[in-house]
């Protein structure tokens, strides 16, 4: 540890696991990383967890979907146990542990990618998503499985920790409607349309990749308007 802990808190979660939480003092400058001359835009999705402005695809691990069979089995075992019995309490802990494994795997995935994005880029730009509204629709389970809110929260606090910039683009920004090559607004498109051709310049676009590039362009504009111009983070399209 960087210093002697000033306090230690023991926590027992619903799955019967114990955690030790340490409070230590650190020097903020110790976590700062050297500046880099690159930035990144993120378009989040369900089929693919994210598509970056440089064309990188992050596959969606779908931890909840993959564990559904095991979770249903544990839940059935719990429902068959007599209320108030020791066997029911044991079954409850098994259900809680199964859910905890899914949450832990998802959290680890988010930590790995948020660390990579914030350490390799001077600025990270992302959409502002209406997660609460999307979670009330027919895609609710997939939205909860993706855990976008947690991922963006990790990106934001790590950007601050490493001396990077993290910018959220406005929710009403039409990232899927704009041509990232010429800026022409081609209009809204149904979700099943994954590729489209710009009616102005004729550029063929992958929907998600194009959206990631537009998020980066808009993030650069917001960043440039909020602070003095930073070398390597100009508003030029590329």
C-alpha positions in Angstrom: 0.0 0.0 0.0 1.2 3.6 -0.6 0.7 4.5 3.1 -0.4 3.1 6.4 -4.3 2.7 6.4 -6.1 5.2 8.5 -9.1 2.9 8.8 -10.2 -0.6 7.8 -13.8 -1.6 7.3 -15.0 -5.2 7.0 -18.1 -5.7 4.9 -20.2 -8.9 4.4 -22.3 -8.9 1.2 -25.5 -10.8 0.5 -23.6 -13.8 -0.9 -21.8 -14.3 2.4 -18.4 -13.0 1.2 -16.3 -10.7 3.3 -14.5 -7.6 2.0 -11.9 -5.4 3.6 -12.0 -1.7 2.6 -8.8 0.3 3.4 -8.5 4.1 3.5 -5.1 5.3 2.6 -3.5 8.7 1.6 -1.9 9.0 -1.8 -0.2 11.9 -3.7 -2.5 12.9 -6.7 0.6 13.5 -8.9 1.6 9.8 -8.5 -1.3 8.6 -10.7 -0.8 11.2 -13.4 0.2 9.8 -16.8 2.4 11.5 -19.4 0.3 13.4 -22.1 -0.4 11.6 -25.3 -1.4 13.0 -28.7 -4.6 11.0 -29.4 -8.2 10.9 -28.4 -11.1 8.5 -28.8 -14.9 8.5 -29.4 -17.2 5.7 -28.2 -20.5 4.5 -29.6 -22.1 2.1 -27.2 -24.5 -0.6 -28.3 -26.0 -4.0 -27.5 -24.9 -6.2 -30.4 -21.4 -4.9 -29.9 -20.6 -3.4 -26.5 -18.8 -0.5 -28.2 -17.4 0.7 -31.5 -14.6 3.2 -31.3 -13.8 6.1 -33.6 -10.7 4.3 -34.9 -12.8 1.3 -36.0 -12.0 -1.0 -33.0 -14.9 -3.2 -32.0 -15.4 -4.3 -28.4 -17.5 -7.5 -28.3 -20.4 -7.6 -25.9 -19.6 -10.4 -23.3 -23.3 -10.7 -22.3 -22.5 -12.2 -18.9 -26.1 -12.2 -17.7 -27.3 -14.0 -20.8 -24.6 -16.6 -20.5 -25.5 -17.3 -16.9 -29.3 -17.4 -17.3 -29.5 -21.2 -17.2 -27.5 -21.4 -14.0 -29.5 -18.5 -12.4 -32.8 -20.1 -13.2 -31.7 -23.4 -11.7 -30.6 -21.7 -8.5 -33.9 -19.8 -8.3 -35.9 -22.9 -8.7 -34.0 -24.6 -5.9 -34.7 -21.6 -3.7 -38.5 -21.6 -4.5 -38.8 -25.3 -3.5 -37.2 -24.8 0.0 -39.4 -24.3 3.0 -39.5 -20.7 4.3 -37.5 -20.2 7.4 -35.5 -23.4 7.0 -31.7 -23.6 7.0 -31.9 -25.2 3.5 -33.7 -22.2 2.2 -31.1 -19.9 3.6 -28.4 -21.9 1.9 -30.2 -21.8 -1.4 -30.6 -18.0 -1.0 -26.9 -17.7 -0.6 -26.3 -19.8 -3.7 -28.6 -17.5 -5.7 -26.8 -14.4 -4.4 -23.4 -15.8 -5.3 -24.5 -16.7 -8.8 -25.7 -13.1 -9.3 -22.5 -11.8 -7.7 -20.3 -13.8 -10.1 -22.1 -12.1 -13.0 -21.7 -8.6 -11.5 -18.0 -9.3 -10.7 -17.3 -10.4 -14.3 -19.0 -7.4 -15.7 -17.2 -5.0 -13.4 -13.9 -6.5 -14.3 -14.7 -6.1 -18.0 -15.6 -2.5 -17.4 -12.4 -1.8 -15.4 -10.2 -3.3 -18.0 -11.6 -1.3 -20.9 -12.0 1.9 -19.0 -8.4 1.7 -17.9 -7.2 1.0 -21.4 -9.2 3.8 -23.0 -8.2 6.5 -20.4 -4.5 5.5 -20.3 -4.0 5.3 -24.0 -5.9 8.6 -24.9 -5.6 12.1 -23.8 -9.4 12.6 -24.1 -12.3 10.2 -24.3 -15.7 11.2 -25.7 -18.9 9.3 -25.1 -22.7 9.6 -25.6 -25.1 10.6 -22.9 -27.5 7.7 -22.8 -31.0 7.6 -21.4 -30.3 4.3 -19.7 -33.3 4.5 -17.4 -35.7 5.0 -20.3 -34.2 2.2 -22.4 -34.3 -0.1 -19.4 -38.1 0.2 -19.4 -38.5 -1.2 -22.9 -38.3 -4.6 -24.5 -34.5 -4.5 -24.4 -34.4 -4.0 -20.7 -32.5 -7.2 -19.9 -29.8 -6.5 -22.5 -29.5 -2.9 -21.3 -28.9 -4.0 -17.7 -26.5 -6.7 -18.9 -24.4 -4.2 -20.8 -24.0 -1.9 -17.7 -23.3 1.3 -19.7 -23.7 3.6 -16.7 -21.1 1.8 -14.6 -18.7 1.7 -17.6 -19.0 5.5 -18.2 -18.6 6.2 -14.5 -15.3 4.2 -14.5 -14.1 6.1 -17.5 -14.9 9.4 -15.9 -13.2 8.8 -12.6 -10.1 7.2 -14.2 -9.8 10.1 -16.6 -9.7 12.5 -13.6 -7.2 10.2 -11.8 -4.8 10.0 -14.7 -5.0 13.6 -15.7 -7.1 13.0 -18.9 -10.3 14.5 -20.2 -13.7 12.8 -20.3 -16.5 14.5 -22.2 -20.1 13.4 -22.6 -21.9 14.5 -25.8 -25.5 15.8 -25.4 -28.2 13.2 -25.5 -29.9 14.8 -28.5 -26.8 14.9 -30.7 -27.7 13.0 -33.9 -24.5 10.8 -34.1 -26.2 8.2 -36.2 -27.6 10.7 -38.7 -24.5 12.7 -39.6 -22.0 11.8 -42.2 -18.6 11.8 -40.5 -16.9 12.6 -43.8 -18.7 15.7 -44.9 -21.1 16.5 -42.0 -24.3 16.1 -44.0 -27.3 15.2 -42.0 -28.9 12.2 -43.7 -31.9 11.8 -41.4 -33.0 9.2 -38.8 -32.7 5.5 -39.6 -34.3 2.4 -38.1 -32.1 0.2 -35.9 -32.1 -2.6 -38.4 -30.1 -0.4 -40.9 -26.5 -1.1 -40.0 -24.9 0.4 -43.1 -25.8 3.4 -45.2 -24.5 5.7 -47.9 -24.3 9.4 -47.5 -26.7 11.2 -49.9 -24.3 14.1 -50.2 -20.8 12.7 -50.7 -21.6 9.0 -51.4 -19.4 7.7 -48.5 -20.5 4.2 -47.3 -20.8 4.0 -43.6 -20.9 1.4 -40.9 -23.6 2.8 -38.6 -21.7 2.3 -35.3 -18.3 3.3 -36.6 -19.7 6.4 -38.2 -21.5 7.3 -34.9 -18.2 6.8 -32.9 -16.4 9.2 -35.3 -19.2 11.8 -34.9 -19.0 11.5 -31.1 -15.3 12.2 -31.3 -15.8 15.3 -33.6 -18.5 16.7 -31.3 -16.5 15.9 -28.2 -13.5 17.8 -29.6 -15.8 20.8 -30.3 -17.1 20.8 -26.8 -13.6 20.5 -25.3 -12.2 23.3 -27.5 -15.1 25.6 -26.5 -14.5 24.9 -22.8 -10.8 25.5 -22.6 -7.8 26.8 -24.5 -6.9 24.8 -27.6 -4.8 21.7 -26.8 -2.1 20.5 -29.3 -3.3 17.3 -31.0 -7.0 17.8 -30.1 -8.0 20.1 -32.9 -11.5 20.2 -34.4 -10.4 19.0 -37.8 -12.1 15.8 -39.2 -9.9 12.8 -39.8 
